[in-house]
Amino acid sequence: MNPALCFTQPAGHMSVLFAGDLMQHSPQLKAAVQSDGAYAYDTCFSYISDHFHRAHLVIINMETTFAGAPYSGYPLFCSPNELAIAARDAGINVFLTANNHILDRGPRGVKRSVALYDSIGVDHCGTSNKWLLLEHNGIRLGLLNYTYGTNGHRIPKDICLNILDTTAIACDIREVQQAGADFIVCCLHWGVEYSMKPGAEQKRLALWLKKQGTGAVIGSHPHVPQGVDITYDHNGNIEFLTAYSLGNFISNQPGPMSRAGMLLGFDLVRKNGRVQIVQPFHEWVWTWRPAGKTGKRYHVLPVSDPRLYRNLIKNQQEVSLIAATIDSLRNFMKKNAPDCKERKRYPLNERENLYFGDHPSFCPVWTQQPVSSTYHKSFPPIKDRRTGRADKSPGAAEAYSPL
């Protein structure tokens, strides 16, 4: 656990924040390349990193691979190492790796991605790690991650990838319980792309996972937000939470609902001898793509309150589009997630959000100053901790095969 992420909290408390799909399309690659051929991504997260540094665990679906150059976007995703490093530096400390694009560059892409995550000190789940047990303030969170498939790519025998299989999931849940997990979250790559309504299969699987002993299900893959279901026990405590899809965190997908993503957070507290969810919330973010001298730039903006972005975005059509999209999503959430409160990040609203605990008032100084890059070109060599192999030339062009 990165100590820089943690505020002083009483024992028996953990704050968890989930983000949606971190994607890397070709225009994003073009926007990140520098004059010397290196890549810089830290400005993508400049406006959102303060949100991440307030949570103990920040978990995101890393929907790309890091197989080395040549880099590419859809349909075979492969990104520069700097993207993962910038995400870590922004405060994201857990990557989910079981998704339909994990085999886009074959087994080498999987192995090299895992080696990169190990080398930069980011926990990951879904491929080489079947599950994680993450502990903070005396709470042990069990985390699992599964995908419905791999876009038709064959899974090699030497690759461990968590596929949606109820027999395997039941075994994994028992292992996590036996390892001492106080609470289990299952992250699923599932559903129908661009559908804002979860399917019957999603609902059936979520109910099955509840019966198996999980406390929450967090979904990805549809690339648009879906609803949040919360059930309660006879004492009025939250018994189970399902967030069917958080949508995209950052991407180049053009539709308004694909540019709007959801952050989903909650606190885990020990109460009456067991760990449970308290005060779940959601917050809206937007992929902002302003035009720069060399083309588009990409930033993740918090957009729950227009005062957070209206002085930053000069294009009034974009301001209007954001406002209309968020209004539509609010109406959607009133019907499909009435018990998951929206978090609004602006000083005037802080008193209305006391469930976030005592913390300094949020001051959006970034609306008053330009984004400056803190990019550093050097980074540690990649070491595959499972085999001891080191790859010290991550930027070199390499031939690859999808299988």
C-alpha positions, 0 to 999 in steps of 0.5 A: 500500500502506498503510504502517500495515498492514506489519510489517518483513519481509525482501525477497521476502515478502508476507502475504495474507489473504482474507475471504468475502462482505461482505453488507448485508441490510436488518436490517444497514442498520437496525442501522447508522442513527444518531439523526441519520440517519447510518450507522456500521459501525466496530463491525462490525469492531472485534473482527477488525481486528487480524487484518487489520492484520497482513497486507500485503494483505486482500482481500474480496468486496464483495457490495453496491453504493454507488449512493447513497440510497435504500439497500436489502438483498436482492434489490437491494443498495445500502449507505451509503458509510460501510460501505466506509469502515469496511471500509477503516479496519479494514484491508481494502485490496482489494475484489473487485467481480465478483459477481452483485449488482454490477448491482443498481442498474444502471450508475450503481451500478457507476460510483458504487461504483468512484468511491467506492473510488477516492476512499477509496484502496482497490484494486478488481478485477473491474469497471473494473480487469480485473486488479491488479498489487500489489507489496510487498517485491519480490513482484508479485501479479497479482489477477483476479476474475470472476463467473458472472453478474449475476442476469439484469441486462443488462451495459451496453456502457459497463460493464467487468465480468469474466464467467467466460469462459475465452477472456477469462480466458486473455487476462487471465492472459497480460497479467498475466504480461507485466506482470511478475506473480510469482504470480497469484491468480484470485478466482471468484464461482461454485458452488451457493449453500448447498452445502458441496461444490464442483461438478464444474465448479468443480473442472474450472475450477480445474484449467484455471486451474492449467494457465494459470499461476495459483497459487491460486483463491479462491472466493465465492458459496455463502455457506457454507464449502467445502473447500481443495485443495492440490497439491505439486510433486516437491520437496514445495513447494505448487504450487497452492491452491484455496479453493472458498468462504470463506462469508460474512464478515458478513450477516444470513443465519440458518443456522449455516453462513452465520453462520460464515465462513472467513479464508484466508491464506498467505505468498508467498515467493521461493524458488529463483528463484520465488514460492510459497505457504508455510504456508496457514491458515484461521481461523473467524469468526462474525457475532454479532448481539446485541440492543441498545436499538434492535435487533440489532447486528452484529459479526464475531467470531474464534471459533477459540478459545472463550476469545475469545468466551465471556466476551463473549457472555452468551447461552449458547445462542449460545455453544453454537451457535458451539461446535457449528458450529465443531466440525462445520466442523473435522470437515468440514475434516479431510476436505476440507482436511487440509493447510490448518492452522487458526489459533487466536488465543490467547496459549497457542497462539501458540507452536504457530503459529510460521509467522506469524513474530515478532510481539507476543503477541495480547492479547484486551483487547476481551473486557474492555471495551465496543466504542466507536464511532470513527465520524466523519460527514464523508468526502471527496467521491466523484470518478470518476477516469475521467471527472473527475465529482464527486458531492458529495451521496452521501446525497441520495435519488435516483431509480434504475433497475435498467438 
